[in-house]
Amino acid sequence: MKASLPDRLLEIGVESVLTMDGYDDCILGVLQRYGIDEPVLVYDKEKVLEKIMHTSESTYDEAEEYFDFNQLGAWLGEGTPAFLVRLPEE
């Protein structure tokens, strides 16, 4: 049986973190950086966009517009989740 997200986070010493409901399968890990007090979840931006397109039957451009306004644009304090944009392949 697959461990729940809270259990997996506890395994790495994270007790509390802000999450986006319904996007657990898009999480890459936890950001650790000097100067931040709270752990920050890091989501794969492309996976998030794919999920938006799948669940709302939208185009890539529509998903990106939704993402930019509702997810990337949502500031919930220092623990606000982050999104990884992968570098293009060489």
Steps between C-alpha positions, in 0.01 A plus 500: 500500500630845405574733794290815531652840431500597871680173586756552223562856620543386860767255379713800398419703811227726356200526730302779336500639148257679268364278223282542193199271530488237228859543379693259724611303194671815366727550803873468439623561853563758770702817453770564758671836482684725739282776633159335471330395819243260359550205267359560151357232272630504144262398223587407142344782294450283190325228701273763656415635154431149370268435793313826440458412132378150585256598775355806325534388138683822421775583253860551611460878472179495706666281763799731515275804543312325783830392659655848479205667668378237750811307599816691417325825591376379838717632785429332834809612687849355528371142470333560163582209268756545223502369143797350318546592135738252342779621272461399137705202388818587309 
